[in-house]
């Protein structure tokens, strides 16, 4: 019973679509293979800069990253910052994962889901900046 209640806590309560059209083979491949390397799943350990394993001391969180253009550009321009992007829209997550891989970014992690669920997992005072771009209302 506790397992069911814990799973219910992480159900996406979306008011929009989670997918616009069928995923391409490239997008399916990104979701299947790249999510293990760049993704965050819940429940998880406490989130802090150590999840990046490369001397990062700041974390910026972006909620509603769409296809990830802003997230990826910021990660390229700020390699010393760890970025965590949250997005429930599968097509956008797949595009962002592919761009992270193509740009060989080691400072980005993706959470495919409602960003509110991650908030309980951050260490106190560990988030240096929030971007809220295209949240699902």
TORMARRO-593955 format. One line per field, with one value per residue (C-alpha): x, y, z; residue in one letter. Coordinates in steps of 0.001 Angstrom, whole numbers, plus 500000, padded with zeros to 6 digits. Example, Ala and Ser with C-alpha at 12.3 -4.5 7.8 and 13.67 -1.06 7.14 Angstrom:
BEGIN
xx: (512300:513670)
yy: (495500:498940)
zz: (507800:507140)
dogu: (a:s)
This chain:
BEGIN
xx: (500000:502804:504342:501108:500905:504543:503953:500846:503022:504915:501997:502179:499170:499375:496785:498324:499480:502462:503297:502465:502829:504429:508063:510599:513041:515754:513548:512649:516332:517172:514492:515538:519328:520297:517908:520039:523092:521494:518223:516992:514409:512437:512684:516362:519111:519259:520117:523155:526081:527789:525379:527470:530788:532956:533573:530343:529397:526203:522861:520410:516974:514860:511186:509312:512280:510256:512736:515670:517093:517550:518764:521352:522623:523060:524858:527260:527979:528331:530224:530954:527214:525095:521730:518673:515847:512280:509747:506757:506529:508229:509062:510916:512746:513897:515165:517007:518616:519830:521280:523008:524616:525592:527221:528894:527542:528446:526693:523047:520542:516951:513851:510963:508082:506588:509388:507496:508307:512043:511847:511714:514940:517254:519575:518659:520062:521507:519635:521319:518842:515434:514182:510452:509864:506928:505326:502319:499567)
yy: (500000:502434:501765:502831:506030:506825:506292:508519:511325:511444:511290:514091:516351:517898:520151:519926:517209:515084:514346:516302:513492:510106:510085:509647:506767:509236:510612:507112:506216:509370:508625:505000:505311:508849:509210:506765:508991:512428:511778:512064:509605:509726:508850:509651:510663:514250:516525:518755:519789:516414:514734:516205:514640:517379:520142:522044:524253:525949:524537:526315:524722:525312:524404:524108:523990:523071:521631:522763:525617:527972:525179:523897:527364:528277:524999:525593:529161:528229:524919:525615:525541:522408:522657:520598:520855:519743:519060:516684:516930:513827:515351:518224:515910:513744:516792:518120:514738:514517:518062:517356:514270:515987:518864:516459:518424:517032:519788:519020:516599:516160:515305:514145:515296:517982:520081:520473:516858:517575:520358:517983:516309:519325:520007:523229:526300:524228:525950:529129:530149:529158:529694:529177:529423:527388:525727:523502:525655)
zz: (500000:500827:497414:495673:497725:496973:493227:493330:494681:491386:488946:486396:486747:483319:481730:478288:475949:476902:473262:470097:467583:467344:468300:465519:465755:466779:469566:470761:470790:472784:475388:475656:475655:476647:479573:481571:481189:481435:483222:486779:488055:491290:494033:494037:496394:497544:494627:494950:492717:493280:490808:487989:489112:487638:490147:489571:492498:491273:490133:487857:487417:484321:484421:481140:478770:475672:473175:475320:473247:476229:478488:476005:475094:478769:479464:476563:477697:481398:481683:485365:486228:486583:484826:485673:483150:483935:481180:480952:477133:475663:472293:473966:476351:473445:471504:474547:475284:471699:471840:475166:473661:470396:472307:474758:477718:481119:483057:482212:483743:482583:484574:482393:484540:486712:488223:491502:492334:492372:494935:497906:496766:496688:499588:501369:499605:496746:493887:492706:490003:488635:485109:484654:480919:479658:482666:482148:483704)
dogu: (x:x:x:x:x:x:x:x:x:x:x:x:x:x:x:x:x:x:x:x:x:x:x:x:x:x:x:x:x:x:x:x:x:x:x:x:x:x:x:x:x:x:x:x:x:x:x:x:x:x:x:x:x:x:x:x:x:x:x:x:x:x:x:x:x:x:x:x:x:x:x:x:x:x:x:x:x:x:x:x:x:x:x:x:x:x:x:x:x:x:x:x:x:x:x:x:x:x:x:x:x:x:x:x:x:x:x:x:x:x:x:x:x:x:x:x:x:x:x:x:x:x:x:x:x:x:x:x:x:x:x:x:x:x:x:x:x)
